[in-house]
Amino acid sequence: MSYAEKLRKWEELEEEAREVRRRSADWAFIESLPPRLREVLKYYIETGDIRRAARLAGMKLEDFRELLRRANVPVVV
């Protein structure tokens, strides 16, 4: 498998994970949050970067994971 094929496959997997996060999210709950948390959750849903999202939220990783659970956003790896 060439580098370009591997890259294309990786991009497909990332898009699939993004779609799972989007579909599963409780958008009413997310929209009810304060602006900072709302935007950080949207950032996580789009990027999947849990560590950076937790840092941007000013939360410990385990606290951010709890917020994800409350927002019904799966951690897709």
PyMOL Python script that loads the backbone (N, CA, C, O; Angstrom):
from pymol import cmd

cmd.read_pdbstr("""\
ATOM      1  N   MET A   1       0.846  -1.172   0.000  1.00  0.00           N
ATOM      2  CA  MET A   1       0.000   0.000   0.000  1.00  0.00           C
ATOM      3  C   MET A   1       0.895   1.240   0.000  1.00  0.00           C
ATOM      4  O   MET A   1       1.784   1.384   0.840  1.00  0.00           O
ATOM      5  N   SER A   2       0.647   2.107  -0.936  1.00  0.00           N
ATOM      6  CA  SER A   2       1.470   3.311  -1.056  1.00  0.00           C
ATOM      7  C   SER A   2       1.117   4.322   0.041  1.00  0.00           C
ATOM      8  O   SER A   2       0.096   4.208   0.719  1.00  0.00           O
ATOM      9  N   TYR A   3       1.987   5.294   0.184  1.00  0.00           N
ATOM     10  CA  TYR A   3       1.766   6.353   1.173  1.00  0.00           C
ATOM     11  C   TYR A   3       0.450   7.080   0.895  1.00  0.00           C
ATOM     12  O   TYR A   3      -0.309   7.363   1.822  1.00  0.00           O
ATOM     13  N   ALA A   4       0.178   7.381  -0.369  1.00  0.00           N
ATOM     14  CA  ALA A   4      -1.048   8.099  -0.736  1.00  0.00           C
ATOM     15  C   ALA A   4      -2.283   7.276  -0.381  1.00  0.00           C
ATOM     16  O   ALA A   4      -3.285   7.823   0.079  1.00  0.00           O
ATOM     17  N   GLU A   5      -2.214   5.968  -0.593  1.00  0.00           N
ATOM     18  CA  GLU A   5      -3.346   5.100  -0.251  1.00  0.00           C
ATOM     19  C   GLU A   5      -3.554   5.049   1.262  1.00  0.00           C
ATOM     20  O   GLU A   5      -4.688   5.075   1.740  1.00  0.00           O
ATOM     21  N   LYS A   6      -2.460   4.977   2.004  1.00  0.00           N
ATOM     22  CA  LYS A   6      -2.557   4.966   3.470  1.00  0.00           C
ATOM     23  C   LYS A   6      -3.155   6.274   3.972  1.00  0.00           C
ATOM     24  O   LYS A   6      -4.002   6.276   4.865  1.00  0.00           O
ATOM     25  N   LEU A   7      -2.710   7.379   3.397  1.00  0.00           N
ATOM     26  CA  LEU A   7      -3.221   8.689   3.785  1.00  0.00           C
ATOM     27  C   LEU A   7      -4.716   8.797   3.478  1.00  0.00           C
ATOM     28  O   LEU A   7      -5.485   9.297   4.299  1.00  0.00           O
ATOM     29  N   ARG A   8      -5.124   8.334   2.307  1.00  0.00           N
ATOM     30  CA  ARG A   8      -6.529   8.374   1.915  1.00  0.00           C
ATOM     31  C   ARG A   8      -7.372   7.526   2.873  1.00  0.00           C
ATOM     32  O   ARG A   8      -8.459   7.933   3.284  1.00  0.00           O
ATOM     33  N   LYS A   9      -6.858   6.344   3.222  1.00  0.00           N
ATOM     34  CA  LYS A   9      -7.562   5.460   4.152  1.00  0.00           C
ATOM     35  C   LYS A   9      -7.689   6.127   5.523  1.00  0.00           C
ATOM     36  O   LYS A   9      -8.749   6.068   6.146  1.00  0.00           O
ATOM     37  N   TRP A  10      -6.612   6.759   5.994  1.00  0.00           N
ATOM     38  CA  TRP A  10      -6.626   7.456   7.282  1.00  0.00           C
ATOM     39  C   TRP A  10      -7.677   8.574   7.270  1.00  0.00           C
ATOM     40  O   TRP A  10      -8.424   8.741   8.235  1.00  0.00           O
ATOM     41  N   GLU A  11      -7.728   9.325   6.188  1.00  0.00           N
ATOM     42  CA  GLU A  11      -8.706  10.406   6.073  1.00  0.00           C
ATOM     43  C   GLU A  11     -10.134   9.862   6.089  1.00  0.00           C
ATOM     44  O   GLU A  11     -11.023  10.473   6.684  1.00  0.00           O
ATOM     45  N   GLU A  12     -10.358   8.721   5.441  1.00  0.00           N
ATOM     46  CA  GLU A  12     -11.680   8.096   5.445  1.00  0.00           C
ATOM     47  C   GLU A  12     -12.075   7.675   6.856  1.00  0.00           C
ATOM     48  O   GLU A  12     -13.217   7.873   7.269  1.00  0.00           O
ATOM     49  N   LEU A  13     -11.130   7.095   7.594  1.00  0.00           N
ATOM     50  CA  LEU A  13     -11.405   6.673   8.966  1.00  0.00           C
ATOM     51  C   LEU A  13     -11.697   7.872   9.863  1.00  0.00           C
ATOM     52  O   LEU A  13     -12.586   7.814  10.713  1.00  0.00           O
ATOM     53  N   GLU A  14     -10.950   8.956   9.674  1.00  0.00           N
ATOM     54  CA  GLU A  14     -11.187  10.176  10.454  1.00  0.00           C
ATOM     55  C   GLU A  14     -12.577  10.743  10.167  1.00  0.00           C
ATOM     56  O   GLU A  14     -13.277  11.164  11.088  1.00  0.00           O
ATOM     57  N   GLU A  15     -12.975  10.755   8.909  1.00  0.00           N
ATOM     58  CA  GLU A  15     -14.295  11.278   8.542  1.00  0.00           C
ATOM     59  C   GLU A  15     -15.399  10.394   9.121  1.00  0.00           C
ATOM     60  O   GLU A  15     -16.420  10.898   9.587  1.00  0.00           O
ATOM     61  N   GLU A  16     -15.197   9.093   9.091  1.00  0.00           N
ATOM     62  CA  GLU A  16     -16.175   8.167   9.661  1.00  0.00           C
ATOM     63  C   GLU A  16     -16.334   8.407  11.171  1.00  0.00           C
ATOM     64  O   GLU A  16     -17.455   8.441  11.680  1.00  0.00           O
ATOM     65  N   ALA A  17     -15.228   8.571  11.872  1.00  0.00           N
ATOM     66  CA  ALA A  17     -15.273   8.839  13.315  1.00  0.00           C
ATOM     67  C   ALA A  17     -15.976  10.169  13.586  1.00  0.00           C
ATOM     68  O   ALA A  17     -16.762  10.276  14.527  1.00  0.00           O
ATOM     69  N   ARG A  18     -15.698  11.169  12.772  1.00  0.00           N
ATOM     70  CA  ARG A  18     -16.330  12.488  12.914  1.00  0.00           C
ATOM     71  C   ARG A  18     -17.850  12.362  12.761  1.00  0.00           C
ATOM     72  O   ARG A  18     -18.607  12.962  13.524  1.00  0.00           O
ATOM     73  N   GLU A  19     -18.284  11.584  11.778  1.00  0.00           N
ATOM     74  CA  GLU A  19     -19.714  11.384  11.546  1.00  0.00           C
ATOM     75  C   GLU A  19     -20.375  10.676  12.725  1.00  0.00           C
ATOM     76  O   GLU A  19     -21.490  11.027  13.113  1.00  0.00           O
ATOM     77  N   VAL A  20     -19.698   9.685  13.294  1.00  0.00           N
ATOM     78  CA  VAL A  20     -20.232   8.981  14.466  1.00  0.00           C
ATOM     79  C   VAL A  20     -20.402   9.962  15.618  1.00  0.00           C
ATOM     80  O   VAL A  20     -21.436   9.965  16.286  1.00  0.00           O
ATOM     81  N   ARG A  21     -19.393  10.794  15.853  1.00  0.00           N
ATOM     82  CA  ARG A  21     -19.484  11.784  16.937  1.00  0.00           C
ATOM     83  C   ARG A  21     -20.620  12.771  16.671  1.00  0.00           C
ATOM     84  O   ARG A  21     -21.358  13.120  17.592  1.00  0.00           O
ATOM     85  N   ARG A  22     -20.769  13.222  15.433  1.00  0.00           N
ATOM     86  CA  ARG A  22     -21.831  14.184  15.099  1.00  0.00           C
ATOM     87  C   ARG A  22     -23.215  13.584  15.314  1.00  0.00           C
ATOM     88  O   ARG A  22     -24.085  14.208  15.922  1.00  0.00           O
ATOM     89  N   ARG A  23     -23.412  12.362  14.808  1.00  0.00           N
ATOM     90  CA  ARG A  23     -24.725  11.723  14.899  1.00  0.00           C
ATOM     91  C   ARG A  23     -25.110  11.405  16.338  1.00  0.00           C
ATOM     92  O   ARG A  23     -26.279  11.519  16.707  1.00  0.00           O
ATOM     93  N   SER A  24     -24.144  11.011  17.146  1.00  0.00           N
ATOM     94  CA  SER A  24     -24.431  10.583  18.516  1.00  0.00           C
ATOM     95  C   SER A  24     -24.628  11.744  19.483  1.00  0.00           C
ATOM     96  O   SER A  24     -25.261  11.575  20.525  1.00  0.00           O
ATOM     97  N   ALA A  25     -24.107  12.892  19.162  1.00  0.00           N
ATOM     98  CA  ALA A  25     -24.103  14.028  20.089  1.00  0.00           C
ATOM     99  C   ALA A  25     -25.518  14.488  20.437  1.00  0.00           C
ATOM    100  O   ALA A  25     -26.412  14.495  19.591  1.00  0.00           O
ATOM    101  N   ASP A  26     -25.695  14.865  21.682  1.00  0.00           N
ATOM    102  CA  ASP A  26     -26.940  15.464  22.161  1.00  0.00           C
ATOM    103  C   ASP A  26     -26.809  16.972  21.944  1.00  0.00           C
ATOM    104  O   ASP A  26     -26.323  17.697  22.812  1.00  0.00           O
ATOM    105  N   TRP A  27     -27.249  17.428  20.777  1.00  0.00           N
ATOM    106  CA  TRP A  27     -27.029  18.817  20.386  1.00  0.00           C
ATOM    107  C   TRP A  27     -27.806  19.796  21.253  1.00  0.00           C
ATOM    108  O   TRP A  27     -27.358  20.925  21.458  1.00  0.00           O
ATOM    109  N   ALA A  28     -28.969  19.383  21.769  1.00  0.00           N
ATOM    110  CA  ALA A  28     -29.727  20.275  22.659  1.00  0.00           C
ATOM    111  C   ALA A  28     -28.926  20.531  23.932  1.00  0.00           C
ATOM    112  O   ALA A  28     -28.862  21.664  24.411  1.00  0.00           O
ATOM    113  N   PHE A  29     -28.318  19.484  24.479  1.00  0.00           N
ATOM    114  CA  PHE A  29     -27.492  19.640  25.676  1.00  0.00           C
ATOM    115  C   PHE A  29     -26.280  20.516  25.371  1.00  0.00           C
ATOM    116  O   PHE A  29     -25.949  21.421  26.137  1.00  0.00           O
ATOM    117  N   ILE A  30     -25.625  20.241  24.251  1.00  0.00           N
ATOM    118  CA  ILE A  30     -24.425  21.004  23.883  1.00  0.00           C
ATOM    119  C   ILE A  30     -24.756  22.484  23.730  1.00  0.00           C
ATOM    120  O   ILE A  30     -24.009  23.338  24.208  1.00  0.00           O
ATOM    121  N   GLU A  31     -25.859  22.792  23.072  1.00  0.00           N
ATOM    122  CA  GLU A  31     -26.240  24.193  22.861  1.00  0.00           C
ATOM    123  C   GLU A  31     -26.637  24.886  24.159  1.00  0.00           C
ATOM    124  O   GLU A  31     -26.620  26.115  24.231  1.00  0.00           O
ATOM    125  N   SER A  32     -26.996  24.111  25.194  1.00  0.00           N
ATOM    126  CA  SER A  32     -27.387  24.713  26.476  1.00  0.00           C
ATOM    127  C   SER A  32     -26.184  25.069  27.352  1.00  0.00           C
ATOM    128  O   SER A  32     -26.343  25.733  28.376  1.00  0.00           O
ATOM    129  N   LEU A  33     -24.996  24.637  26.962  1.00  0.00           N
ATOM    130  CA  LEU A  33     -23.789  24.874  27.756  1.00  0.00           C
ATOM    131  C   LEU A  33     -23.277  26.305  27.591  1.00  0.00           C
ATOM    132  O   LEU A  33     -23.630  26.987  26.628  1.00  0.00           O
ATOM    133  N   PRO A  34     -22.444  26.758  28.531  1.00  0.00           N
ATOM    134  CA  PRO A  34     -21.791  28.062  28.366  1.00  0.00           C
ATOM    135  C   PRO A  34     -20.954  28.068  27.076  1.00  0.00           C
ATOM    136  O   PRO A  34     -20.498  27.015  26.631  1.00  0.00           O
ATOM    137  N   PRO A  35     -20.755  29.239  26.484  1.00  0.00           N
ATOM    138  CA  PRO A  35     -20.075  29.327  25.185  1.00  0.00           C
ATOM    139  C   PRO A  35     -18.744  28.578  25.101  1.00  0.00           C
ATOM    140  O   PRO A  35     -18.487  27.890  24.113  1.00  0.00           O
ATOM    141  N   ARG A  36     -17.913  28.699  26.106  1.00  0.00           N
ATOM    142  CA  ARG A  36     -16.589  28.056  26.041  1.00  0.00           C
ATOM    143  C   ARG A  36     -16.719  26.534  25.931  1.00  0.00           C
ATOM    144  O   ARG A  36     -16.086  25.916  25.075  1.00  0.00           O
ATOM    145  N   LEU A  37     -17.542  25.931  26.801  1.00  0.00           N
ATOM    146  CA  LEU A  37     -17.712  24.477  26.764  1.00  0.00           C
ATOM    147  C   LEU A  37     -18.397  24.030  25.479  1.00  0.00           C
ATOM    148  O   LEU A  37     -18.050  22.997  24.907  1.00  0.00           O
ATOM    149  N   ARG A  38     -19.369  24.813  25.030  1.00  0.00           N
ATOM    150  CA  ARG A  38     -20.067  24.488  23.782  1.00  0.00           C
ATOM    151  C   ARG A  38     -19.076  24.432  22.617  1.00  0.00           C
ATOM    152  O   ARG A  38     -19.094  23.487  21.828  1.00  0.00           O
ATOM    153  N   GLU A  39     -18.225  25.433  22.515  1.00  0.00           N
ATOM    154  CA  GLU A  39     -17.268  25.482  21.407  1.00  0.00           C
ATOM    155  C   GLU A  39     -16.199  24.398  21.523  1.00  0.00           C
ATOM    156  O   GLU A  39     -15.753  23.851  20.515  1.00  0.00           O
ATOM    157  N   VAL A  40     -15.791  24.093  22.747  1.00  0.00           N
ATOM    158  CA  VAL A  40     -14.792  23.037  22.936  1.00  0.00           C
ATOM    159  C   VAL A  40     -15.377  21.682  22.541  1.00  0.00           C
ATOM    160  O   VAL A  40     -14.692  20.871  21.917  1.00  0.00           O
ATOM    161  N   LEU A  41     -16.632  21.432  22.897  1.00  0.00           N
ATOM    162  CA  LEU A  41     -17.256  20.171  22.482  1.00  0.00           C
ATOM    163  C   LEU A  41     -17.363  20.093  20.960  1.00  0.00           C
ATOM    164  O   LEU A  41     -17.127  19.035  20.379  1.00  0.00           O
ATOM    165  N   LYS A  42     -17.712  21.186  20.321  1.00  0.00           N
ATOM    166  CA  LYS A  42     -17.763  21.205  18.852  1.00  0.00           C
ATOM    167  C   LYS A  42     -16.374  20.946  18.272  1.00  0.00           C
ATOM    168  O   LYS A  42     -16.233  20.231  17.280  1.00  0.00           O
ATOM    169  N   TYR A  43     -15.358  21.527  18.889  1.00  0.00           N
ATOM    170  CA  TYR A  43     -13.980  21.294  18.448  1.00  0.00           C
ATOM    171  C   TYR A  43     -13.642  19.811  18.552  1.00  0.00           C
ATOM    172  O   TYR A  43     -13.083  19.232  17.621  1.00  0.00           O
ATOM    173  N   TYR A  44     -13.983  19.196  19.687  1.00  0.00           N
ATOM    174  CA  TYR A  44     -13.695  17.770  19.856  1.00  0.00           C
ATOM    175  C   TYR A  44     -14.450  16.934  18.822  1.00  0.00           C
ATOM    176  O   TYR A  44     -13.880  16.012  18.238  1.00  0.00           O
ATOM    177  N   ILE A  45     -15.712  17.244  18.595  1.00  0.00           N
ATOM    178  CA  ILE A  45     -16.514  16.479  17.638  1.00  0.00           C
ATOM    179  C   ILE A  45     -15.875  16.538  16.253  1.00  0.00           C
ATOM    180  O   ILE A  45     -15.851  15.535  15.540  1.00  0.00           O
ATOM    181  N   GLU A  46     -15.364  17.688  15.874  1.00  0.00           N
ATOM    182  CA  GLU A  46     -14.760  17.842  14.548  1.00  0.00           C
ATOM    183  C   GLU A  46     -13.357  17.257  14.444  1.00  0.00           C
ATOM    184  O   GLU A  46     -12.986  16.736  13.393  1.00  0.00           O
ATOM    185  N   THR A  47     -12.575  17.334  15.509  1.00  0.00           N
ATOM    186  CA  THR A  47     -11.171  16.915  15.409  1.00  0.00           C
ATOM    187  C   THR A  47     -10.864  15.587  16.079  1.00  0.00           C
ATOM    188  O   THR A  47      -9.978  14.857  15.635  1.00  0.00           O
ATOM    189  N   GLY A  48     -11.593  15.267  17.148  1.00  0.00           N
ATOM    190  CA  GLY A  48     -11.300  14.053  17.899  1.00  0.00           C
ATOM    191  C   GLY A  48     -10.105  14.190  18.829  1.00  0.00           C
ATOM    192  O   GLY A  48      -9.666  13.202  19.419  1.00  0.00           O
ATOM    193  N   ASP A  49      -9.573  15.394  18.968  1.00  0.00           N
ATOM    194  CA  ASP A  49      -8.391  15.631  19.802  1.00  0.00           C
ATOM    195  C   ASP A  49      -8.831  15.887  21.244  1.00  0.00           C
ATOM    196  O   ASP A  49      -9.059  17.029  21.645  1.00  0.00           O
ATOM    197  N   ILE A  50      -8.945  14.804  22.013  1.00  0.00           N
ATOM    198  CA  ILE A  50      -9.499  14.889  23.365  1.00  0.00           C
ATOM    199  C   ILE A  50      -8.585  15.648  24.317  1.00  0.00           C
ATOM    200  O   ILE A  50      -9.066  16.393  25.171  1.00  0.00           O
ATOM    201  N   ARG A  51      -7.291  15.471  24.184  1.00  0.00           N
ATOM    202  CA  ARG A  51      -6.367  16.151  25.102  1.00  0.00           C
ATOM    203  C   ARG A  51      -6.375  17.667  24.891  1.00  0.00           C
ATOM    204  O   ARG A  51      -6.424  18.427  25.858  1.00  0.00           O
ATOM    205  N   ARG A  52      -6.329  18.097  23.658  1.00  0.00           N
ATOM    206  CA  ARG A  52      -6.362  19.539  23.392  1.00  0.00           C
ATOM    207  C   ARG A  52      -7.714  20.129  23.790  1.00  0.00           C
ATOM    208  O   ARG A  52      -7.774  21.229  24.340  1.00  0.00           O
ATOM    209  N   ALA A  53      -8.793  19.404  23.517  1.00  0.00           N
ATOM    210  CA  ALA A  53     -10.117  19.902  23.888  1.00  0.00           C
ATOM    211  C   ALA A  53     -10.230  20.059  25.402  1.00  0.00           C
ATOM    212  O   ALA A  53     -10.759  21.060  25.885  1.00  0.00           O
ATOM    213  N   ALA A  54      -9.737  19.080  26.148  1.00  0.00           N
ATOM    214  CA  ALA A  54      -9.776  19.173  27.614  1.00  0.00           C
ATOM    215  C   ALA A  54      -8.957  20.371  28.090  1.00  0.00           C
ATOM    216  O   ALA A  54      -9.371  21.100  28.990  1.00  0.00           O
ATOM    217  N   ARG A  55      -7.799  20.562  27.479  1.00  0.00           N
ATOM    218  CA  ARG A  55      -6.939  21.693  27.843  1.00  0.00           C
ATOM    219  C   ARG A  55      -7.644  23.021  27.535  1.00  0.00           C
ATOM    220  O   ARG A  55      -7.618  23.942  28.351  1.00  0.00           O
ATOM    221  N   LEU A  56      -8.271  23.117  26.360  1.00  0.00           N
ATOM    222  CA  LEU A  56      -8.989  24.343  25.994  1.00  0.00           C
ATOM    223  C   LEU A  56     -10.154  24.616  26.942  1.00  0.00           C
ATOM    224  O   LEU A  56     -10.485  25.769  27.218  1.00  0.00           O
ATOM    225  N   ALA A  57     -10.773  23.543  27.437  1.00  0.00           N
ATOM    226  CA  ALA A  57     -11.890  23.693  28.372  1.00  0.00           C
ATOM    227  C   ALA A  57     -11.410  24.023  29.776  1.00  0.00           C
ATOM    228  O   ALA A  57     -12.201  24.429  30.628  1.00  0.00           O
ATOM    229  N   GLY A  58     -10.108  23.849  30.019  1.00  0.00           N
ATOM    230  CA  GLY A  58      -9.574  24.074  31.356  1.00  0.00           C
ATOM    231  C   GLY A  58      -9.977  22.978  32.318  1.00  0.00           C
ATOM    232  O   GLY A  58     -10.151  23.219  33.513  1.00  0.00           O
ATOM    233  N   MET A  59     -10.125  21.755  31.785  1.00  0.00           N
ATOM    234  CA  MET A  59     -10.593  20.630  32.589  1.00  0.00           C
ATOM    235  C   MET A  59      -9.560  19.519  32.605  1.00  0.00           C
ATOM    236  O   MET A  59      -8.735  19.405  31.698  1.00  0.00           O
ATOM    237  N   LYS A  60      -9.617  18.701  33.650  1.00  0.00           N
ATOM    238  CA  LYS A  60      -8.822  17.476  33.666  1.00  0.00           C
ATOM    239  C   LYS A  60      -9.431  16.535  32.637  1.00  0.00           C
ATOM    240  O   LYS A  60     -10.620  16.619  32.329  1.00  0.00           O
ATOM    241  N   LEU A  61      -8.609  15.643  32.111  1.00  0.00           N
ATOM    242  CA  LEU A  61      -9.074  14.728  31.074  1.00  0.00           C
ATOM    243  C   LEU A  61     -10.279  13.917  31.536  1.00  0.00           C
ATOM    244  O   LEU A  61     -11.247  13.775  30.790  1.00  0.00           O
ATOM    245  N   GLU A  62     -10.236  13.384  32.752  1.00  0.00           N
ATOM    246  CA  GLU A  62     -11.361  12.563  33.226  1.00  0.00           C
ATOM    247  C   GLU A  62     -12.633  13.394  33.389  1.00  0.00           C
ATOM    248  O   GLU A  62     -13.731  12.883  33.170  1.00  0.00           O
ATOM    249  N   ASP A  63     -12.504  14.663  33.767  1.00  0.00           N
ATOM    250  CA  ASP A  63     -13.677  15.538  33.860  1.00  0.00           C
ATOM    251  C   ASP A  63     -14.239  15.840  32.472  1.00  0.00           C
ATOM    252  O   ASP A  63     -15.454  15.909  32.286  1.00  0.00           O
ATOM    253  N   PHE A  64     -13.348  16.019  31.506  1.00  0.00           N
ATOM    254  CA  PHE A  64     -13.803  16.271  30.138  1.00  0.00           C
ATOM    255  C   PHE A  64     -14.504  15.039  29.572  1.00  0.00           C
ATOM    256  O   PHE A  64     -15.506  15.164  28.868  1.00  0.00           O
ATOM    257  N   ARG A  65     -13.983  13.850  29.876  1.00  0.00           N
ATOM    258  CA  ARG A  65     -14.644  12.618  29.422  1.00  0.00           C
ATOM    259  C   ARG A  65     -16.046  12.508  30.018  1.00  0.00           C
ATOM    260  O   ARG A  65     -16.970  12.036  29.356  1.00  0.00           O
ATOM    261  N   GLU A  66     -16.201  12.940  31.260  1.00  0.00           N
ATOM    262  CA  GLU A  66     -17.532  12.937  31.884  1.00  0.00           C
ATOM    263  C   GLU A  66     -18.462  13.899  31.143  1.00  0.00           C
ATOM    264  O   GLU A  66     -19.633  13.586  30.929  1.00  0.00           O
ATOM    265  N   LEU A  67     -17.952  15.057  30.755  1.00  0.00           N
ATOM    266  CA  LEU A  67     -18.746  15.996  29.968  1.00  0.00           C
ATOM    267  C   LEU A  67     -19.147  15.362  28.632  1.00  0.00           C
ATOM    268  O   LEU A  67     -20.281  15.526  28.181  1.00  0.00           O
ATOM    269  N   LEU A  68     -18.227  14.645  28.008  1.00  0.00           N
ATOM    270  CA  LEU A  68     -18.551  13.950  26.760  1.00  0.00           C
ATOM    271  C   LEU A  68     -19.670  12.940  26.977  1.00  0.00           C
ATOM    272  O   LEU A  68     -20.572  12.822  26.148  1.00  0.00           O
ATOM    273  N   ARG A  69     -19.616  12.208  28.092  1.00  0.00           N
ATOM    274  CA  ARG A  69     -20.673  11.236  28.399  1.00  0.00           C
ATOM    275  C   ARG A  69     -22.021  11.944  28.551  1.00  0.00           C
ATOM    276  O   ARG A  69     -23.034  11.484  28.024  1.00  0.00           O
ATOM    277  N   ARG A  70     -22.024  13.059  29.271  1.00  0.00           N
ATOM    278  CA  ARG A  70     -23.269  13.805  29.472  1.00  0.00           C
ATOM    279  C   ARG A  70     -23.809  14.336  28.146  1.00  0.00           C
ATOM    280  O   ARG A  70     -25.022  14.441  27.962  1.00  0.00           O
ATOM    281  N   ALA A  71     -22.907  14.670  27.223  1.00  0.00           N
ATOM    282  CA  ALA A  71     -23.304  15.180  25.906  1.00  0.00           C
ATOM    283  C   ALA A  71     -23.544  14.048  24.909  1.00  0.00           C
ATOM    284  O   ALA A  71     -23.868  14.294  23.747  1.00  0.00           O
ATOM    285  N   ASN A  72     -23.382  12.806  25.370  1.00  0.00           N
ATOM    286  CA  ASN A  72     -23.598  11.623  24.534  1.00  0.00           C
ATOM    287  C   ASN A  72     -22.662  11.580  23.322  1.00  0.00           C
ATOM    288  O   ASN A  72     -23.037  11.090  22.257  1.00  0.00           O
ATOM    289  N   VAL A  73     -21.459  12.088  23.492  1.00  0.00           N
ATOM    290  CA  VAL A  73     -20.457  12.093  22.421  1.00  0.00           C
ATOM    291  C   VAL A  73     -19.491  10.938  22.680  1.00  0.00           C
ATOM    292  O   VAL A  73     -18.808  10.927  23.704  1.00  0.00           O
ATOM    293  N   PRO A  74     -19.425   9.965  21.766  1.00  0.00           N
ATOM    294  CA  PRO A  74     -18.528   8.832  21.988  1.00  0.00           C
ATOM    295  C   PRO A  74     -17.062   9.206  21.764  1.00  0.00           C
ATOM    296  O   PRO A  74     -16.740  10.106  20.989  1.00  0.00           O
ATOM    297  N   VAL A  75     -16.194   8.494  22.460  1.00  0.00           N
ATOM    298  CA  VAL A  75     -14.756   8.625  22.230  1.00  0.00           C
ATOM    299  C   VAL A  75     -14.407   7.551  21.208  1.00  0.00           C
ATOM    300  O   VAL A  75     -14.335   6.368  21.540  1.00  0.00           O
ATOM    301  N   VAL A  76     -14.191   7.965  19.971  1.00  0.00           N
ATOM    302  CA  VAL A  76     -13.904   7.040  18.873  1.00  0.00           C
ATOM    303  C   VAL A  76     -12.411   7.049  18.618  1.00  0.00           C
ATOM    304  O   VAL A  76     -11.827   8.094  18.330  1.00  0.00           O
ATOM    305  N   VAL A  77     -11.795   5.882  18.724  1.00  0.00           N
ATOM    306  CA  VAL A  77     -10.353   5.778  18.473  1.00  0.00           C
ATOM    307  C   VAL A  77     -10.083   4.853  17.315  1.00  0.00           C
ATOM    308  O   VAL A  77      -8.926   4.638  16.953  1.00  0.00           O
TER     309      VAL A  77
END
""", "prot")
cmd.dss("prot")
cmd.show_as("cartoon", "prot")
cmd.util.cbc("prot")
cmd.orient("prot")
